[in-house]
Every structure is written in structure tokens, then in C-alpha cells.
Amino acid sequence: MASDQKFVDFIVNQIHRAGEITARKMFGEYGIYADAKIFGLICDNKLFIKPTEAGRKFIVDVVEAPPYPGAKPSFLIEERIEDSRWLSQLVRTTIKELPEPKPKKKKAKKKAK
């Protein structure tokens, strides 16, 4: 089951304090970005956050689950999804530990023969 746009919009609104938040459609689900850095996924109307040590300490009672079959486990956020301040702080804490996105390589133009 794919996530619906209302849920995606709700999550983006909930974490608006964490920076410039965007959601991009990916394979029928959504990647969530803060300031162009991916930090989570929305799959089947559930919020998954990339696991970090700082995030684990912040959450305390961590629930981990894979966002889709075969994926690595992520933090599954359900209990405090209504708490905008807490959720925004979790995102800020998480993105501090994640590496900067790699610059996209420009594709070489093919020369006409």
C-alpha cells in the first residue's frame, strides 16, 4: 500500500522546525529531506527515520523496523508522531550525524561522430 499525500503533508508540517523539509516520491513511497539531506522514509503511511547513535539516545525506547522488505531497520516513529517539537528535535539530532550528500556528477555529453 502506498502512502497517501495527506499523511506525507502532515509529517512535513510536523517537522517544519527542523529546517527546509521536502518529501520526494520514490518507488511509490516518499523520501524525506531536511536541507537536501535525506533522513527518513514514509512507507505505508508510517514514518521511518535513519538510525543514528544520537537519535537512539534521544528516543530512548527505540522501535526499529524495516520500511520495506529487505531494507535495513530504521527507527519507526508512531507513539510521538503528534508531538511536533519532539519530532523536529529528533530530525535535527539525526541530520547532524548523517554525512553530507555527495555532489551529483555531471553526465558527459556524447560527441557526434
C-alpha positions as CSV (number, residue, x, y, z in Angstrom):
1,M,0.0,0.0,0.0
2,A,1.4,3.3,-1.0
3,S,1.4,6.3,1.4
4,D,-1.2,9.0,0.8
5,Q,-0.4,12.6,0.2
6,K,-2.4,13.8,3.3
7,F,-0.1,11.7,5.6
8,V,3.0,13.0,3.8
9,D,1.9,16.6,4.1
10,F,1.1,16.0,7.8
11,I,4.6,14.7,8.5
12,V,6.3,17.5,6.6
13,N,4.2,20.0,8.6
14,Q,5.0,18.3,11.9
15,I,8.8,18.6,11.3
16,H,8.9,22.1,9.8
17,R,11.0,23.4,12.7
18,A,13.9,21.1,11.6
19,G,14.9,23.1,8.5
20,E,13.7,23.1,4.9
21,I,11.7,19.9,4.8
22,T,10.8,18.3,1.5
23,A,9.3,14.9,0.5
24,R,10.1,13.3,-2.8
25,K,8.3,10.4,-4.4
26,M,10.4,7.3,-4.6
27,F,9.2,4.0,-5.9
28,G,5.6,4.7,-4.8
29,E,6.7,5.9,-1.3
30,Y,8.5,9.0,-0.1
31,G,12.0,10.1,0.9
32,I,12.1,12.9,3.4
33,Y,14.8,15.5,3.3
34,A,16.0,18.3,5.6
35,D,18.1,20.9,3.8
36,A,18.6,18.5,0.9
37,K,19.9,15.7,3.2
38,I,17.7,12.5,3.2
39,F,17.0,11.4,6.8
40,G,13.9,9.2,6.5
41,L,11.2,7.5,4.6
42,I,7.5,7.4,4.6
43,C,6.2,3.9,3.6
44,D,2.7,2.6,4.0
45,N,1.8,5.8,6.0
46,K,4.5,5.1,8.6
47,L,7.4,7.3,9.4
48,F,10.9,5.8,9.4
49,I,14.0,7.7,10.5
50,K,17.6,6.7,9.7
51,P,19.2,5.3,12.8
52,T,22.0,7.2,14.5
53,E,23.5,7.0,17.9
54,A,22.3,10.5,18.9
55,G,18.8,9.6,17.6
56,R,18.8,6.4,19.7
57,K,19.7,8.3,22.8
58,F,17.1,11.0,22.1
59,I,14.3,8.5,21.5
60,V,15.2,6.2,24.5
61,D,12.6,3.4,23.9
62,V,13.5,2.8,20.2
63,V,11.3,0.7,17.9
64,E,13.1,-0.5,14.8
65,A,11.6,-2.0,11.7
66,P,12.5,-2.1,8.0
67,P,10.5,0.4,5.9
68,Y,10.1,-2.3,3.2
69,P,11.0,-5.9,2.7
70,G,14.8,-6.4,2.5
71,A,15.6,-2.9,3.9
72,K,17.8,-2.2,6.9
73,P,15.9,-1.4,10.1
74,S,15.1,2.2,10.8
75,F,13.6,4.0,13.7
76,L,9.8,3.5,13.4
77,I,8.1,6.6,14.8
78,E,4.5,6.1,15.9
79,E,4.0,7.0,19.5
80,R,5.0,10.6,19.3
81,I,4.1,11.5,15.8
82,E,1.7,14.2,17.0
83,D,4.4,15.9,19.0
84,S,5.8,18.4,16.5
85,R,8.5,19.8,18.8
86,W,9.8,16.4,19.7
87,L,9.7,15.2,16.1
88,S,11.5,18.3,14.9
89,Q,14.2,17.9,17.5
90,L,14.7,14.2,16.5
91,V,15.2,15.2,12.9
92,R,17.7,18.0,13.9
93,T,19.6,15.5,16.1
94,T,19.6,12.9,13.3
95,I,20.8,15.1,10.4
96,K,23.8,16.3,12.5
97,E,25.2,12.8,12.4
98,L,24.4,12.0,8.8
99,P,27.0,12.6,6.1
100,E,26.6,15.5,3.7
101,P,25.0,14.4,0.4
102,K,27.6,13.7,-2.3
103,P,27.5,16.2,-5.2
104,K,25.9,14.8,-8.3
105,K,28.2,14.1,-11.1
106,K,27.5,15.8,-14.4
107,K,26.9,13.4,-17.2
108,A,29.4,13.6,-20.0
109,K,27.9,14.8,-23.3
110,K,28.3,12.3,-26.1
111,K,30.2,13.6,-29.1
112,A,28.6,13.3,-32.5
113,K,30.5,11.0,-34.9
